Amino acid sequence: VEPYLAGTSTRWAAAALEDVPHRVLGLGTAQEELRHYGTMQDHLAAHGLDPRGLRERIGAFLRLRRA
């Protein structure tokens, strides 16, 4: 999970792993700016960075690998 925009750190991860087969899922905030999201928990949920959102996104990423 990236501290800022999704995909910000993926090039560094890809460079570090260039000698081995790998896939990277960049998870972070969306490019669009959210201004009215309420609490920090609401903010995390809006970006899919709460536990449920992370579980769903990581699960989908891992399921794609098995298919």
mmCIF file of the N, C-alpha and C atoms, coordinates in Angstrom:
data_MODEL
# 
_entry.id   MODEL 
# 
loop_
_atom_site.group_PDB 
_atom_site.id 
_atom_site.type_symbol 
_atom_site.label_atom_id 
_atom_site.label_alt_id 
_atom_site.label_comp_id 
_atom_site.label_asym_id 
_atom_site.label_entity_id 
_atom_site.label_seq_id 
_atom_site.pdbx_PDB_ins_code 
_atom_site.Cartn_x 
_atom_site.Cartn_y 
_atom_site.Cartn_z 
_atom_site.occupancy 
_atom_site.B_iso_or_equiv 
_atom_site.pdbx_formal_charge 
_atom_site.auth_seq_id 
_atom_site.auth_comp_id 
_atom_site.auth_asym_id 
_atom_site.auth_atom_id 
_atom_site.pdbx_PDB_model_num 
ATOM 1   N N  . VAL A 1 1  ? 0.859   -1.172  0.000   1.00 0.00 ? 1  VAL A N  1 
ATOM 2   C CA . VAL A 1 1  ? 0.000   0.000   0.000   1.00 0.00 ? 1  VAL A CA 1 
ATOM 3   C C  . VAL A 1 1  ? 0.897   1.225   0.000   1.00 0.00 ? 1  VAL A C  1 
ATOM 4   N N  . GLU A 1 2  ? 0.637   2.108   -0.924  1.00 0.00 ? 2  GLU A N  1 
ATOM 5   C CA . GLU A 1 2  ? 1.462   3.299   -1.069  1.00 0.00 ? 2  GLU A CA 1 
ATOM 6   C C  . GLU A 1 2  ? 0.925   4.441   -0.209  1.00 0.00 ? 2  GLU A C  1 
ATOM 7   N N  . PRO A 1 3  ? 1.813   5.288   0.264   1.00 0.00 ? 3  PRO A N  1 
ATOM 8   C CA . PRO A 1 3  ? 1.362   6.375   1.132   1.00 0.00 ? 3  PRO A CA 1 
ATOM 9   C C  . PRO A 1 3  ? 0.655   7.498   0.383   1.00 0.00 ? 3  PRO A C  1 
ATOM 10  N N  . TYR A 1 4  ? 0.761   7.521   -0.923  1.00 0.00 ? 4  TYR A N  1 
ATOM 11  C CA . TYR A 1 4  ? 0.188   8.611   -1.706  1.00 0.00 ? 4  TYR A CA 1 
ATOM 12  C C  . TYR A 1 4  ? -0.646  8.045   -2.842  1.00 0.00 ? 4  TYR A C  1 
ATOM 13  N N  . LEU A 1 5  ? -0.551  8.613   -4.018  1.00 0.00 ? 5  LEU A N  1 
ATOM 14  C CA . LEU A 1 5  ? -1.333  8.171   -5.160  1.00 0.00 ? 5  LEU A CA 1 
ATOM 15  C C  . LEU A 1 5  ? -0.990  6.747   -5.568  1.00 0.00 ? 5  LEU A C  1 
ATOM 16  N N  . ALA A 1 6  ? -1.996  6.006   -5.968  1.00 0.00 ? 6  ALA A N  1 
ATOM 17  C CA . ALA A 1 6  ? -1.786  4.638   -6.439  1.00 0.00 ? 6  ALA A CA 1 
ATOM 18  C C  . ALA A 1 6  ? -0.829  4.649   -7.622  1.00 0.00 ? 6  ALA A C  1 
ATOM 19  N N  . GLY A 1 7  ? 0.137   3.761   -7.615  1.00 0.00 ? 7  GLY A N  1 
ATOM 20  C CA . GLY A 1 7  ? 1.089   3.645   -8.709  1.00 0.00 ? 7  GLY A CA 1 
ATOM 21  C C  . GLY A 1 7  ? 2.345   4.478   -8.561  1.00 0.00 ? 7  GLY A C  1 
ATOM 22  N N  . THR A 1 8  ? 2.402   5.325   -7.538  1.00 0.00 ? 8  THR A N  1 
ATOM 23  C CA . THR A 1 8  ? 3.543   6.218   -7.357  1.00 0.00 ? 8  THR A CA 1 
ATOM 24  C C  . THR A 1 8  ? 4.847   5.454   -7.175  1.00 0.00 ? 8  THR A C  1 
ATOM 25  N N  . SER A 1 9  ? 4.814   4.354   -6.462  1.00 0.00 ? 9  SER A N  1 
ATOM 26  C CA . SER A 1 9  ? 6.033   3.604   -6.137  1.00 0.00 ? 9  SER A CA 1 
ATOM 27  C C  . SER A 1 9  ? 6.237   2.367   -7.004  1.00 0.00 ? 9  SER A C  1 
ATOM 28  N N  . THR A 1 10 ? 5.322   2.079   -7.898  1.00 0.00 ? 10 THR A N  1 
ATOM 29  C CA . THR A 1 10 ? 5.413   0.820   -8.638  1.00 0.00 ? 10 THR A CA 1 
ATOM 30  C C  . THR A 1 10 ? 6.648   0.732   -9.527  1.00 0.00 ? 10 THR A C  1 
ATOM 31  N N  . ARG A 1 11 ? 7.087   1.843   -10.069 1.00 0.00 ? 11 ARG A N  1 
ATOM 32  C CA . ARG A 1 11 ? 8.285   1.750   -10.932 1.00 0.00 ? 11 ARG A CA 1 
ATOM 33  C C  . ARG A 1 11 ? 9.510   1.353   -10.126 1.00 0.00 ? 11 ARG A C  1 
ATOM 34  N N  . TRP A 1 12 ? 9.583   1.784   -8.869  1.00 0.00 ? 12 TRP A N  1 
ATOM 35  C CA . TRP A 1 12 ? 10.714  1.409   -8.014  1.00 0.00 ? 12 TRP A CA 1 
ATOM 36  C C  . TRP A 1 12 ? 10.640  -0.077  -7.676  1.00 0.00 ? 12 TRP A C  1 
ATOM 37  N N  . ALA A 1 13 ? 9.453   -0.569  -7.404  1.00 0.00 ? 13 ALA A N  1 
ATOM 38  C CA . ALA A 1 13 ? 9.289   -1.998  -7.117  1.00 0.00 ? 13 ALA A CA 1 
ATOM 39  C C  . ALA A 1 13 ? 9.639   -2.820  -8.357  1.00 0.00 ? 13 ALA A C  1 
ATOM 40  N N  . ALA A 1 14 ? 9.167   -2.388  -9.515  1.00 0.00 ? 14 ALA A N  1 
ATOM 41  C CA . ALA A 1 14 ? 9.463   -3.099  -10.757 1.00 0.00 ? 14 ALA A CA 1 
ATOM 42  C C  . ALA A 1 14 ? 10.963  -3.106  -11.042 1.00 0.00 ? 14 ALA A C  1 
ATOM 43  N N  . ALA A 1 15 ? 11.633  -1.995  -10.798 1.00 0.00 ? 15 ALA A N  1 
ATOM 44  C CA . ALA A 1 15 ? 13.081  -1.928  -11.018 1.00 0.00 ? 15 ALA A CA 1 
ATOM 45  C C  . ALA A 1 15 ? 13.824  -2.866  -10.072 1.00 0.00 ? 15 ALA A C  1 
ATOM 46  N N  . ALA A 1 16 ? 13.385  -2.938  -8.836  1.00 0.00 ? 16 ALA A N  1 
ATOM 47  C CA . ALA A 1 16 ? 14.042  -3.809  -7.857  1.00 0.00 ? 16 ALA A CA 1 
ATOM 48  C C  . ALA A 1 16 ? 13.835  -5.282  -8.189  1.00 0.00 ? 16 ALA A C  1 
ATOM 49  N N  . LEU A 1 17 ? 12.750  -5.586  -8.881  1.00 0.00 ? 17 LEU A N  1 
ATOM 50  C CA . LEU A 1 17 ? 12.415  -6.981  -9.184  1.00 0.00 ? 17 LEU A CA 1 
ATOM 51  C C  . LEU A 1 17 ? 12.599  -7.324  -10.657 1.00 0.00 ? 17 LEU A C  1 
ATOM 52  N N  . GLU A 1 18 ? 13.337  -6.514  -11.392 1.00 0.00 ? 18 GLU A N  1 
ATOM 53  C CA . GLU A 1 18 ? 13.418  -6.708  -12.840 1.00 0.00 ? 18 GLU A CA 1 
ATOM 54  C C  . GLU A 1 18 ? 14.018  -8.048  -13.260 1.00 0.00 ? 18 GLU A C  1 
ATOM 55  N N  . ASP A 1 19 ? 14.770  -8.689  -12.397 1.00 0.00 ? 19 ASP A N  1 
ATOM 56  C CA . ASP A 1 19 ? 15.391  -9.969  -12.747 1.00 0.00 ? 19 ASP A CA 1 
ATOM 57  C C  . ASP A 1 19 ? 14.522  -11.178 -12.428 1.00 0.00 ? 19 ASP A C  1 
ATOM 58  N N  . VAL A 1 20 ? 13.365  -10.953 -11.847 1.00 0.00 ? 20 VAL A N  1 
ATOM 59  C CA . VAL A 1 20 ? 12.480  -12.068 -11.489 1.00 0.00 ? 20 VAL A CA 1 
ATOM 60  C C  . VAL A 1 20 ? 11.067  -11.778 -11.995 1.00 0.00 ? 20 VAL A C  1 
ATOM 61  N N  . PRO A 1 21 ? 10.344  -12.832 -12.392 1.00 0.00 ? 21 PRO A N  1 
ATOM 62  C CA . PRO A 1 21 ? 8.946   -12.617 -12.786 1.00 0.00 ? 21 PRO A CA 1 
ATOM 63  C C  . PRO A 1 21 ? 8.167   -12.059 -11.593 1.00 0.00 ? 21 PRO A C  1 
ATOM 64  N N  . HIS A 1 22 ? 7.366   -11.067 -11.841 1.00 0.00 ? 22 HIS A N  1 
ATOM 65  C CA . HIS A 1 22 ? 6.603   -10.459 -10.747 1.00 0.00 ? 22 HIS A CA 1 
ATOM 66  C C  . HIS A 1 22 ? 5.404   -9.692  -11.298 1.00 0.00 ? 22 HIS A C  1 
ATOM 67  N N  . ARG A 1 23 ? 4.486   -9.412  -10.413 1.00 0.00 ? 23 ARG A N  1 
ATOM 68  C CA . ARG A 1 23 ? 3.355   -8.525  -10.698 1.00 0.00 ? 23 ARG A CA 1 
ATOM 69  C C  . ARG A 1 23 ? 3.265   -7.555  -9.532  1.00 0.00 ? 23 ARG A C  1 
ATOM 70  N N  . VAL A 1 24 ? 2.870   -6.349  -9.812  1.00 0.00 ? 24 VAL A N  1 
ATOM 71  C CA . VAL A 1 24 ? 2.762   -5.331  -8.767  1.00 0.00 ? 24 VAL A CA 1 
ATOM 72  C C  . VAL A 1 24 ? 1.351   -4.749  -8.799  1.00 0.00 ? 24 VAL A C  1 
ATOM 73  N N  . LEU A 1 25 ? 0.763   -4.651  -7.643  1.00 0.00 ? 25 LEU A N  1 
ATOM 74  C CA . LEU A 1 25 ? -0.542  -4.009  -7.499  1.00 0.00 ? 25 LEU A CA 1 
ATOM 75  C C  . LEU A 1 25 ? -0.334  -2.739  -6.693  1.00 0.00 ? 25 LEU A C  1 
ATOM 76  N N  . GLY A 1 26 ? -0.381  -1.601  -7.340  1.00 0.00 ? 26 GLY A N  1 
ATOM 77  C CA . GLY A 1 26 ? -0.187  -0.325  -6.648  1.00 0.00 ? 26 GLY A CA 1 
ATOM 78  C C  . GLY A 1 26 ? -1.474  0.126   -5.983  1.00 0.00 ? 26 GLY A C  1 
ATOM 79  N N  . LEU A 1 27 ? -1.497  0.093   -4.679  1.00 0.00 ? 27 LEU A N  1 
ATOM 80  C CA . LEU A 1 27 ? -2.678  0.515   -3.928  1.00 0.00 ? 27 LEU A CA 1 
ATOM 81  C C  . LEU A 1 27 ? -2.374  1.823   -3.216  1.00 0.00 ? 27 LEU A C  1 
ATOM 82  N N  . GLY A 1 28 ? -3.171  2.802   -3.458  1.00 0.00 ? 28 GLY A N  1 
ATOM 83  C CA . GLY A 1 28 ? -3.025  4.103   -2.812  1.00 0.00 ? 28 GLY A CA 1 
ATOM 84  C C  . GLY A 1 28 ? -4.264  4.920   -3.094  1.00 0.00 ? 28 GLY A C  1 
ATOM 85  N N  . THR A 1 29 ? -4.188  6.197   -2.848  1.00 0.00 ? 29 THR A N  1 
ATOM 86  C CA . THR A 1 29 ? -5.349  7.038   -3.112  1.00 0.00 ? 29 THR A CA 1 
ATOM 87  C C  . THR A 1 29 ? -5.544  7.204   -4.610  1.00 0.00 ? 29 THR A C  1 
ATOM 88  N N  . ALA A 1 30 ? -6.780  7.441   -5.006  1.00 0.00 ? 30 ALA A N  1 
ATOM 89  C CA . ALA A 1 30 ? -7.111  7.637   -6.414  1.00 0.00 ? 30 ALA A CA 1 
ATOM 90  C C  . ALA A 1 30 ? -6.640  9.011   -6.870  1.00 0.00 ? 30 ALA A C  1 
ATOM 91  N N  . GLN A 1 31 ? -6.504  9.182   -8.158  1.00 0.00 ? 31 GLN A N  1 
ATOM 92  C CA . GLN A 1 31 ? -6.081  10.464  -8.720  1.00 0.00 ? 31 GLN A CA 1 
ATOM 93  C C  . GLN A 1 31 ? -7.101  11.559  -8.420  1.00 0.00 ? 31 GLN A C  1 
ATOM 94  N N  . GLU A 1 32 ? -8.391  11.193  -8.473  1.00 0.00 ? 32 GLU A N  1 
ATOM 95  C CA . GLU A 1 32 ? -9.419  12.201  -8.210  1.00 0.00 ? 32 GLU A CA 1 
ATOM 96  C C  . GLU A 1 32 ? -9.383  12.628  -6.747  1.00 0.00 ? 32 GLU A C  1 
ATOM 97  N N  . GLU A 1 33 ? -9.602  13.886  -6.526  1.00 0.00 ? 33 GLU A N  1 
ATOM 98  C CA . GLU A 1 33 ? -9.547  14.421  -5.172  1.00 0.00 ? 33 GLU A CA 1 
ATOM 99  C C  . GLU A 1 33 ? -10.919 14.322  -4.514  1.00 0.00 ? 33 GLU A C  1 
ATOM 100 N N  . LEU A 1 34 ? -10.947 13.803  -3.306  1.00 0.00 ? 34 LEU A N  1 
ATOM 101 C CA . LEU A 1 34 ? -12.186 13.718  -2.533  1.00 0.00 ? 34 LEU A CA 1 
ATOM 102 C C  . LEU A 1 34 ? -12.132 14.774  -1.439  1.00 0.00 ? 34 LEU A C  1 
ATOM 103 N N  . ARG A 1 35 ? -13.132 15.624  -1.380  1.00 0.00 ? 35 ARG A N  1 
ATOM 104 C CA . ARG A 1 35 ? -13.114 16.705  -0.397  1.00 0.00 ? 35 ARG A CA 1 
ATOM 105 C C  . ARG A 1 35 ? -14.136 16.531  0.712   1.00 0.00 ? 35 ARG A C  1 
ATOM 106 N N  . HIS A 1 36 ? -15.164 15.745  0.498   1.00 0.00 ? 36 HIS A N  1 
ATOM 107 C CA . HIS A 1 36 ? -16.242 15.615  1.483   1.00 0.00 ? 36 HIS A CA 1 
ATOM 108 C C  . HIS A 1 36 ? -16.404 14.147  1.859   1.00 0.00 ? 36 HIS A C  1 
ATOM 109 N N  . TYR A 1 37 ? -15.502 13.659  2.651   1.00 0.00 ? 37 TYR A N  1 
ATOM 110 C CA . TYR A 1 37 ? -15.523 12.246  2.987   1.00 0.00 ? 37 TYR A CA 1 
ATOM 111 C C  . TYR A 1 37 ? -15.745 11.982  4.463   1.00 0.00 ? 37 TYR A C  1 
ATOM 112 N N  . GLY A 1 38 ? -15.834 12.967  5.318   1.00 0.00 ? 38 GLY A N  1 
ATOM 113 C CA . GLY A 1 38 ? -16.131 12.755  6.736   1.00 0.00 ? 38 GLY A CA 1 
ATOM 114 C C  . GLY A 1 38 ? -14.907 12.387  7.544   1.00 0.00 ? 38 GLY A C  1 
ATOM 115 N N  . THR A 1 39 ? -14.965 11.252  8.215   1.00 0.00 ? 39 THR A N  1 
ATOM 116 C CA . THR A 1 39 ? -13.895 10.802  9.100   1.00 0.00 ? 39 THR A CA 1 
ATOM 117 C C  . THR A 1 39 ? -12.754 10.167  8.307   1.00 0.00 ? 39 THR A C  1 
ATOM 118 N N  . MET A 1 40 ? -11.661 9.890   8.999   1.00 0.00 ? 40 MET A N  1 
ATOM 119 C CA . MET A 1 40 ? -10.538 9.199   8.357   1.00 0.00 ? 40 MET A CA 1 
ATOM 120 C C  . MET A 1 40 ? -10.987 7.831   7.846   1.00 0.00 ? 40 MET A C  1 
ATOM 121 N N  . GLN A 1 41 ? -11.818 7.135   8.606   1.00 0.00 ? 41 GLN A N  1 
ATOM 122 C CA . GLN A 1 41 ? -12.332 5.837   8.150   1.00 0.00 ? 41 GLN A CA 1 
ATOM 123 C C  . GLN A 1 41 ? -13.144 5.999   6.865   1.00 0.00 ? 41 GLN A C  1 
ATOM 124 N N  . ASP A 1 42 ? -13.951 7.055   6.780   1.00 0.00 ? 42 ASP A N  1 
ATOM 125 C CA . ASP A 1 42 ? -14.713 7.324   5.560   1.00 0.00 ? 42 ASP A CA 1 
ATOM 126 C C  . ASP A 1 42 ? -13.770 7.591   4.388   1.00 0.00 ? 42 ASP A C  1 
ATOM 127 N N  . HIS A 1 43 ? -12.710 8.328   4.643   1.00 0.00 ? 43 HIS A N  1 
ATOM 128 C CA . HIS A 1 43 ? -11.713 8.645   3.616   1.00 0.00 ? 43 HIS A CA 1 
ATOM 129 C C  . HIS A 1 43 ? -11.045 7.363   3.106   1.00 0.00 ? 43 HIS A C  1 
ATOM 130 N N  . LEU A 1 44 ? -10.627 6.513   4.032   1.00 0.00 ? 44 LEU A N  1 
ATOM 131 C CA . LEU A 1 44 ? -9.988  5.250   3.645   1.00 0.00 ? 44 LEU A CA 1 
ATOM 132 C C  . LEU A 1 44 ? -10.947 4.383   2.838   1.00 0.00 ? 44 LEU A C  1 
ATOM 133 N N  . ALA A 1 45 ? -12.189 4.288   3.284   1.00 0.00 ? 45 ALA A N  1 
ATOM 134 C CA . ALA A 1 45 ? -13.187 3.485   2.571   1.00 0.00 ? 45 ALA A CA 1 
ATOM 135 C C  . ALA A 1 45 ? -13.447 4.055   1.176   1.00 0.00 ? 45 ALA A C  1 
ATOM 136 N N  . ALA A 1 46 ? -13.508 5.373   1.052   1.00 0.00 ? 46 ALA A N  1 
ATOM 137 C CA . ALA A 1 46 ? -13.764 6.001   -0.245  1.00 0.00 ? 46 ALA A CA 1 
ATOM 138 C C  . ALA A 1 46 ? -12.667 5.673   -1.255  1.00 0.00 ? 46 ALA A C  1 
ATOM 139 N N  . HIS A 1 47 ? -11.461 5.472   -0.780  1.00 0.00 ? 47 HIS A N  1 
ATOM 140 C CA . HIS A 1 47 ? -10.336 5.129   -1.658  1.00 0.00 ? 47 HIS A CA 1 
ATOM 141 C C  . HIS A 1 47 ? -10.086 3.625   -1.727  1.00 0.00 ? 47 HIS A C  1 
ATOM 142 N N  . GLY A 1 48 ? -10.917 2.826   -1.060  1.00 0.00 ? 48 GLY A N  1 
ATOM 143 C CA . GLY A 1 48 ? -10.715 1.381   -1.059  1.00 0.00 ? 48 GLY A CA 1 
ATOM 144 C C  . GLY A 1 48 ? -9.518  0.953   -0.239  1.00 0.00 ? 48 GLY A C  1 
ATOM 145 N N  . LEU A 1 49 ? -9.135  1.762   0.751   1.00 0.00 ? 49 LEU A N  1 
ATOM 146 C CA . LEU A 1 49 ? -7.950  1.469   1.557   1.00 0.00 ? 49 LEU A CA 1 
ATOM 147 C C  . LEU A 1 49 ? -8.293  1.032   2.975   1.00 0.00 ? 49 LEU A C  1 
ATOM 148 N N  . ASP A 1 50 ? -9.563  0.800   3.239   1.00 0.00 ? 50 ASP A N  1 
ATOM 149 C CA . ASP A 1 50 ? -9.971  0.247   4.528   1.00 0.00 ? 50 ASP A CA 1 
ATOM 150 C C  . ASP A 1 50 ? -9.781  -1.267  4.457   1.00 0.00 ? 50 ASP A C  1 
ATOM 151 N N  . PRO A 1 51 ? -9.877  -1.984  5.566   1.00 0.00 ? 51 PRO A N  1 
ATOM 152 C CA . PRO A 1 51 ? -9.642  -3.434  5.528   1.00 0.00 ? 51 PRO A CA 1 
ATOM 153 C C  . PRO A 1 51 ? -10.490 -4.163  4.487   1.00 0.00 ? 51 PRO A C  1 
ATOM 154 N N  . ARG A 1 52 ? -11.757 -3.824  4.389   1.00 0.00 ? 52 ARG A N  1 
ATOM 155 C CA . ARG A 1 52 ? -12.627 -4.496  3.419   1.00 0.00 ? 52 ARG A CA 1 
ATOM 156 C C  . ARG A 1 52 ? -12.180 -4.209  1.984   1.00 0.00 ? 52 ARG A C  1 
ATOM 157 N N  . GLY A 1 53 ? -11.917 -2.938  1.687   1.00 0.00 ? 53 GLY A N  1 
ATOM 158 C CA . GLY A 1 53 ? -11.489 -2.569  0.341   1.00 0.00 ? 53 GLY A CA 1 
ATOM 159 C C  . GLY A 1 53 ? -10.173 -3.216  -0.049  1.00 0.00 ? 53 GLY A C  1 
ATOM 160 N N  . LEU A 1 54 ? -9.218  -3.221  0.877   1.00 0.00 ? 54 LEU A N  1 
ATOM 161 C CA . LEU A 1 54 ? -7.930  -3.868  0.602   1.00 0.00 ? 54 LEU A CA 1 
ATOM 162 C C  . LEU A 1 54 ? -8.102  -5.360  0.371   1.00 0.00 ? 54 LEU A C  1 
ATOM 163 N N  . ARG A 1 55 ? -8.915  -6.004  1.206   1.00 0.00 ? 55 ARG A N  1 
ATOM 164 C CA . ARG A 1 55 ? -9.158  -7.442  1.057   1.00 0.00 ? 55 ARG A CA 1 
ATOM 165 C C  . ARG A 1 55 ? -9.759  -7.742  -0.315  1.00 0.00 ? 55 ARG A C  1 
ATOM 166 N N  . GLU A 1 56 ? -10.733 -6.942  -0.731  1.00 0.00 ? 56 GLU A N  1 
ATOM 167 C CA . GLU A 1 56 ? -11.374 -7.163  -2.027  1.00 0.00 ? 56 GLU A CA 1 
ATOM 168 C C  . GLU A 1 56 ? -10.400 -6.941  -3.182  1.00 0.00 ? 56 GLU A C  1 
ATOM 169 N N  . ARG A 1 57 ? -9.645  -5.865  -3.123  1.00 0.00 ? 57 ARG A N  1 
ATOM 170 C CA . ARG A 1 57 ? -8.727  -5.543  -4.219  1.00 0.00 ? 57 ARG A CA 1 
ATOM 171 C C  . ARG A 1 57 ? -7.565  -6.526  -4.303  1.00 0.00 ? 57 ARG A C  1 
ATOM 172 N N  . ILE A 1 58 ? -7.005  -6.888  -3.173  1.00 0.00 ? 58 ILE A N  1 
ATOM 173 C CA . ILE A 1 58 ? -5.902  -7.856  -3.169  1.00 0.00 ? 58 ILE A CA 1 
ATOM 174 C C  . ILE A 1 58 ? -6.419  -9.230  -3.564  1.00 0.00 ? 58 ILE A C  1 
ATOM 175 N N  . GLY A 1 59 ? -7.595  -9.600  -3.068  1.00 0.00 ? 59 GLY A N  1 
ATOM 176 C CA . GLY A 1 59 ? -8.196  -10.886 -3.439  1.00 0.00 ? 59 GLY A CA 1 
ATOM 177 C C  . GLY A 1 59 ? -8.425  -10.986 -4.937  1.00 0.00 ? 59 GLY A C  1 
ATOM 178 N N  . ALA A 1 60 ? -8.960  -9.931  -5.539  1.00 0.00 ? 60 ALA A N  1 
ATOM 179 C CA . ALA A 1 60 ? -9.189  -9.924  -6.985  1.00 0.00 ? 60 ALA A CA 1 
ATOM 180 C C  . ALA A 1 60 ? -7.870  -10.028 -7.745  1.00 0.00 ? 60 ALA A C  1 
ATOM 181 N N  . PHE A 1 61 ? -6.851  -9.342  -7.281  1.00 0.00 ? 61 PHE A N  1 
ATOM 182 C CA . PHE A 1 61 ? -5.525  -9.389  -7.900  1.00 0.00 ? 61 PHE A CA 1 
ATOM 183 C C  . PHE A 1 61 ? -4.959  -10.807 -7.851  1.00 0.00 ? 61 PHE A C  1 
ATOM 184 N N  . LEU A 1 62 ? -5.089  -11.460 -6.708  1.00 0.00 ? 62 LEU A N  1 
ATOM 185 C CA . LEU A 1 62 ? -4.573  -12.820 -6.566  1.00 0.00 ? 62 LEU A CA 1 
ATOM 186 C C  . LEU A 1 62 ? -5.395  -13.819 -7.363  1.00 0.00 ? 62 LEU A C  1 
ATOM 187 N N  . ARG A 1 63 ? -6.699  -13.616 -7.454  1.00 0.00 ? 63 ARG A N  1 
ATOM 188 C CA . ARG A 1 63 ? -7.545  -14.517 -8.252  1.00 0.00 ? 63 ARG A CA 1 
ATOM 189 C C  . ARG A 1 63 ? -7.188  -14.424 -9.724  1.00 0.00 ? 63 ARG A C  1 
ATOM 190 N N  . LEU A 1 64 ? -6.822  -13.263 -10.218 1.00 0.00 ? 64 LEU A N  1 
ATOM 191 C CA . LEU A 1 64 ? -6.421  -13.115 -11.619 1.00 0.00 ? 64 LEU A CA 1 
ATOM 192 C C  . LEU A 1 64 ? -5.209  -13.971 -11.930 1.00 0.00 ? 64 LEU A C  1 
ATOM 193 N N  . ARG A 1 65 ? -4.334  -14.105 -10.966 1.00 0.00 ? 65 ARG A N  1 
ATOM 194 C CA . ARG A 1 65 ? -3.125  -14.907 -11.158 1.00 0.00 ? 65 ARG A CA 1 
ATOM 195 C C  . ARG A 1 65 ? -3.470  -16.378 -11.337 1.00 0.00 ? 65 ARG A C  1 
ATOM 196 N N  . ARG A 1 66 ? -4.466  -16.843 -10.611 1.00 0.00 ? 66 ARG A N  1 
ATOM 197 C CA . ARG A 1 66 ? -4.849  -18.263 -10.665 1.00 0.00 ? 66 ARG A CA 1 
ATOM 198 C C  . ARG A 1 66 ? -5.605  -18.605 -11.938 1.00 0.00 ? 66 ARG A C  1 
ATOM 199 N N  . ALA A 1 67 ? -6.237  -17.622 -12.544 1.00 0.00 ? 67 ALA A N  1 
ATOM 200 C CA . ALA A 1 67 ? -7.082  -17.884 -13.718 1.00 0.00 ? 67 ALA A CA 1 
ATOM 201 C C  . ALA A 1 67 ? -6.259  -18.207 -14.943 1.00 0.00 ? 67 ALA A C  1 
# 
